[in-house]
């Protein structure tokens, strides 16, 4: 399946402001299931782009600007080939088939912070919620993770949330609603509380079941590391497992590390007028 992804972000200001450096995470992470065929990144006003990678290996463009501007437009245009199977079979190491299991010393060292819940103060409640999915022991590892992934949809209603940031897992459970990043954050802290290594993922979603007028969107989900199988995608927003129809751009310990666009300007808060984001993910 070949996809074309157009992601445009436009900032408008009431008067010319001095743009500070912006960090852009818009280039997908290529792997054995995703091949990048072409990509372009255009900014108005013109910017100097320096490419680098962060500690997770995410491709980052640092944009710096000269002078002042009353508008900033960022347009990313990417073509990818996605070949992840819709019904994947995961070959998990025999020692990890049943939960609980232990990572090897090397795996535990490398996973490190990805084993630690982000919201430690909320763990008694979130951990209690997660442990309710453990029906005796030992239990099947993959089935347990699938149950938690599907269980979030039973207690949390998806809603579009334009506010910046991510709700804490306990907030999401208490409100019984949240965005995709809120639901993925809940899943991550829940499985970490059970001893799994998990990370946050941001990227794009192509939903073949969506209405024709819905051209796709940015999306947030999670990945869990299981020995031999590697990183497995879990999308609690849709209750799906596996990377089919997902285009990962960045991974991190938490959602705050993997924002598509991050930057600011020199001026007063009143100088900011509006922001508009347009995303289309279309099958070619």
C-alpha positions, 0 to 999 in steps of 0.5 A, spaced: 500 500 500 502 506 497 500 512 501 501 520 500 501 524 506 501 532 506 501 535 513 501 543 513 501 547 519 500 555 519 501 560 524 498 567 524 500 573 528 497 580 529 504 583 527 511 581 525 514 577 530 521 574 531 521 566 530 525 562 534 528 556 532 523 550 531 524 543 532 520 539 526 518 531 527 515 530 520 519 525 517 517 517 518 521 512 521 523 507 515 523 500 517 522 493 514 514 494 514 515 502 511 519 504 506 520 512 504 519 513 497 520 521 497 519 527 502 519 534 502 519 540 507 517 547 505 517 553 510 514 560 509 518 564 510 524 561 508 528 557 513 535 554 514 534 547 516 539 543 520 538 535 520 539 531 526 537 525 530 535 525 538 537 519 543 531 515 540 533 515 533 528 520 530 529 524 524 529 532 526 529 538 522 531 544 526 529 550 522 532 557 524 529 564 521 532 571 519 528 577 520 520 578 522 514 575 519 507 575 521 505 568 518 509 561 519 507 555 514 510 549 514 508 543 509 511 536 509 509 532 503 511 524 504 510 518 500 511 511 503 510 504 502 506 500 507 506 493 507 505 491 515 500 485 515 493 486 517 493 480 521 500 479 524 503 473 527 508 475 533 514 470 534 515 471 541 521 468 545 518 462 549 520 464 556 516 470 554 509 467 552 506 467 559 506 473 564 509 474 568 516 473 565 523 477 566 527 481 561 534 479 560 539 483 564 541 486 558 534 488 555 532 491 562 538 495 562 536 498 555 529 499 556 531 502 563 526 509 563 521 505 558 519 500 564 518 506 569 511 509 569 511 517 567 506 518 573 508 515 579 504 518 584 498 515 580 500 508 580 496 505 585 490 507 582 492 505 575 496 499 577 490 496 580 486 498 574 491 494 570 492 488 574 484 487 574 486 484 567 490 479 570 486 473 570 490 468 575 497 466 573 501 465 569 497 468 563 498 469 556 502 475 555 499 477 548 492 476 550 493 480 556 496 486 552 490 485 547 485 485 553 488 492 556 488 495 549 481 493 548 479 495 555 481 502 554 475 503 549 470 500 554 471 505 559 474 511 555 470 515 550 474 518 544 474 525 543 477 531 539 481 535 544 485 541 541 488 543 548 496 542 548 499 537 552 496 530 555 492 528 560 494 524 566 492 516 566 488 517 572 485 524 569 483 519 563 480 514 567 476 519 571 473 523 565 472 517 561 474 521 555 480 523 552 484 524 545 488 518 542 494 521 546 491 521 552 488 513 551 495 511 549 498 514 555 494 511 559 495 504 556 503 505 556 503 507 564 498 501 565 502 496 562 509 499 565 506 498 572 505 490 570 513 490 568 512 491 560 517 496 557 513 501 553 514 507 549 510 512 545 509 513 538 506 519 534 505 519 526 499 518 521 493 514 521 490 511 514 483 508 516 480 504 510 474 504 514 473 511 515 468 516 511 470 518 504 471 525 507 475 523 512 482 524 509 486 521 515 490 524 521 496 525 525 495 519 531 498 517 537 499 510 539 504 505 543 509 500 542 511 494 547 517 490 547 517 483 547 523 478 547 524 476 539 518 479 537 521 486 538 516 492 538 509 491 537 504 496 536 498 497 540 492 502 538 488 503 544 484 508 540 481 503 535 483 497 539 487 494 534 494 491 534 500 491 529 502 496 525 497 496 519 495 503 516 500 506 521 505 510 519 510 512 525 514 518 525 517 519 532 518 514 538 519 517 545 518 515 553 512 520 553 508 524 548 511 530 550 518 528 547 515 527 540 511 533 538 510 534 530 512 541 531 515 545 537 517 552 537 516 559 539 517 567 537 519 573 541 513 577 542 507 578 547 502 573 548 497 577 544 501 577 538 499 570 536 492 570 532 491 563 530 494 556 528 491 551 523 493 544 521 491 540 515 493 533 514 491 528 509 493 521 508 491 518 502 492 511 498 495 512 491 
